[in-house]
Amino acid sequence: MLCVTKIGYTCNGEGNEQVNKQIQQINVQTFVLQTYAANVERALKQTQGKRESCVILVERSMISNFMFASFVRSQRKIKSIEWEVYQHLFYYFWSRLPPPDGFIFLNTSVDTAMARLSQRNRKGEVGGVTSEYQKKLQSYLHSYERELHGYGLPLTEQDLSNTKYAVKKIDSFANTLTKIKKKKKR
């Protein structure tokens, strides 16, 4: 853990409380950055040598991460300097990854999302995430969905209220992407 000792503050609860909070925040931000870098590294490794022959489904893509970060920024929860650093890293890594072949948007109703939050019972989610927040998030993500559709990339949207049907549709979409890739390869 990082400690500020030269100016008389420590991380063990002594000294200036605000400095201790900032130091703890650095650790959170470091963790987020390390997680992000590890996800990008894993994506690069997974695509090496496989790009031409298969479709790789990723639960959280860099695009979905960027969309959520943009939403958080729109809610004024990210400082300007943090947003600039995030964008720099995003575009740096994005330029090194192969472009996506398509997108799958998994949707559910706000009521279902709220019920799942309650069921998971994670600290910070229950009572901290409102249905109003979920509605704003859903609306914001749909605007990105329309923007992605404008780039001409294959895109499918699946309502997860009927999971078995959604899985079949996703499988069909992945098969379609595989066929498109094979045609392009010829």
Secondary structure, DSSP 8 states (H G I E B T S, - for coil): ----TTTT--SSS-S-HHHHHHHHHHHHHHHHHHHHHHHHHHHHHHHTTTTTT-----SS-HHHHHHHHHHHHHTT-S-HHHHHHHHHHHHHHHTTS---S-EEEEE--HHHHHHHHHHHT-TTTTTTS-HHHHHHHHHHHHHHHHHHHHTT--EEEEETTSHHHHHHHHHHHHHHHHHHHHHHH-
